[in-house]
């Protein structure tokens, strides 16, 4: 599975070496590397749609819808387990500050997700349906955004137990 991640990361990285003339498109993609609690790691591949009529409704606030496929892997004592996750999240980005002429945004969103395995990472997640909550800091480099986020998955207490899963993510996004 580790070689799969390496090949996938190299393939996706090659996509970012691209023509930047389309940076103002409403469509984009993102690749996130995930580091979860315990021995959980993963990758998230996302499509982003930046709705033109929803941009700058309140000041310089930006809005997009993200659909994603996540692959999580749990490894412990020569045992590994994978989990596939599909998610859809509306996301707001609020201007925060600029540093060296680079604008930074605070990002927040709450979406829904469908996980394949409810028994994962030594936890009983109880439900295939989970909420995907995020908060992060985004550097806008023009044609590319780099973000550091915390993402939390849980079923909001609709079923017990509800231990949830937390991830720290590093994301690179680009419009196409």
C-alpha positions in Angstrom: 0.0 0.0 0.0 2.9 2.4 0.7 4.2 2.0 -2.9 0.7 2.8 -4.1 0.7 6.1 -2.1 4.2 7.0 -3.5 3.1 6.4 -7.1 -0.1 8.3 -6.6 1.7 11.3 -5.0 4.2 11.4 -7.9 1.4 11.2 -10.5 -0.6 14.0 -8.8 2.4 16.2 -8.3 3.1 16.0 -12.0 -0.4 17.5 -12.6 0.6 20.6 -10.7 3.4 21.3 -13.2 0.9 22.7 -15.6 -0.1 25.8 -17.6 -1.1 28.5 -15.1 -3.1 30.5 -17.7 -6.4 28.9 -16.5 -5.9 29.9 -12.9 -9.1 32.0 -13.0 -11.3 29.0 -13.8 -14.1 28.2 -11.5 -13.0 24.5 -11.4 -10.1 23.2 -9.4 -8.6 20.2 -7.8 -6.7 19.5 -4.5 -4.5 16.9 -3.1 -4.3 16.5 0.7 -1.9 14.4 2.7 -3.6 13.3 5.9 -2.0 12.5 9.3 -4.6 11.1 11.7 -4.5 10.2 15.3 -2.8 7.0 16.1 -1.3 5.2 13.1 -3.8 6.5 10.5 -2.5 8.2 7.4 -4.2 9.0 4.1 -4.6 10.9 0.9 -7.6 13.0 -0.2 -8.3 13.8 -3.9 -10.8 16.6 -4.3 -12.7 18.5 -7.0 -13.6 22.1 -6.1 -16.2 24.2 -7.7 -15.8 28.0 -7.0 -19.3 29.3 -7.5 -18.9 32.7 -9.3 -22.1 34.3 -7.9 -21.2 33.3 -4.4 -17.8 35.0 -4.4 -17.3 38.2 -2.4 -21.0 38.2 -1.1 -19.7 39.5 2.2 -16.5 41.5 1.8 -13.7 39.3 0.3 -15.2 36.1 1.6 -14.9 33.2 -0.9 -17.1 30.1 -1.2 -16.6 26.7 -2.9 -18.1 23.2 -2.9 -15.6 20.4 -2.6 -16.3 16.7 -3.4 -13.6 14.3 -2.5 -12.4 10.7 -2.3 -10.3 9.8 0.7 -8.2 6.7 1.2 -7.2 6.1 4.8 -4.8 3.5 6.0 -4.3 2.2 9.5 -1.1 0.3 10.3 -0.4 -1.4 13.7 1.7 -4.4 14.6 2.1 -5.9 11.1 -1.7 -5.4 10.5 -3.1 -2.8 8.1 -6.6 -1.7 7.2 -7.8 0.7 4.6 -11.0 2.8 4.4 -12.6 4.6 1.5 -14.4 7.8 2.2 -16.6 10.0 -0.1 -17.4 13.5 1.0 -19.1 16.7 0.0 -18.4 20.0 1.8 -19.4 23.6 1.4 -16.4 25.7 2.4 -16.1 29.4 3.3 -12.7 31.3 3.2 -12.4 34.6 5.2 -9.6 37.0 4.6 -7.2 36.9 7.6 -4.0 38.8 6.8 -1.2 39.2 4.3 2.4 38.3 4.7 5.0 39.3 2.0 2.2 40.2 -0.4 0.6 36.8 0.1 -3.0 36.8 1.2 -4.0 34.3 3.9 -7.5 33.1 4.5 -9.1 31.3 7.4 -11.2 28.4 6.1 -14.2 26.7 7.6 -16.7 24.1 6.5 -19.1 21.4 7.5 -20.0 18.6 5.0 -21.2 15.1 4.9 -19.3 11.9 4.2 -19.8 8.2 3.6 -17.2 5.8 5.0 -16.8 2.3 3.9 -15.7 0.6 7.1 -17.3 1.6 10.5 -14.7 -0.5 12.4 -11.5 1.3 11.6 -8.3 2.3 13.4 -9.3 0.4 16.5 -12.5 2.4 16.8 -16.1 1.7 16.4 -17.4 4.7 14.3 -21.0 3.3 14.5 -22.3 4.8 11.3 -21.3 4.9 7.6 -22.6 8.5 7.6 -20.2 11.0 9.1 -19.9 14.8 9.2 -16.7 16.3 7.9 -15.8 19.4 9.8 -12.8 21.5 8.9 -10.9 24.6 9.9 -7.7 25.8 8.3 -5.3 28.4 7.2 -4.9 29.0 3.4 -2.1 30.8 1.6 -3.2 32.1 -1.8 -0.3 32.0 -4.2 -2.3 33.0 -7.2 -2.7 29.9 -9.3 -2.0 27.6 -6.4 -3.3 27.5 -2.8 -1.5 25.8 0.1 -3.5 25.0 3.2 -2.9 23.5 6.6 -6.2 22.1 8.1 -7.7 20.1 10.9 -10.5 17.9 9.7 -12.8 16.0 12.1 -15.1 13.2 11.1 -17.9 12.1 13.4 -21.6 11.2 13.4 -22.5 14.2 15.7 -23.8 11.8 18.3 -26.6 10.3 16.1 -25.3 6.8 17.0 -23.2 5.6 19.9 -20.3 5.3 20.3 -19.1 8.4 18.5 -15.3 8.6 19.0 -14.7 10.5 15.7 -11.4 10.7 13.8 -9.1 13.7 13.6 -6.7 14.6 10.8 -4.0 17.2 10.3 -3.8 17.9 6.5 -1.5 19.6 4.2 -3.2 20.5 1.0 -2.2 21.9 -2.4 -5.0 23.1 -4.7 -5.0 24.4 -8.2 -7.6 25.6 -10.6 -7.8 24.1 -14.1 
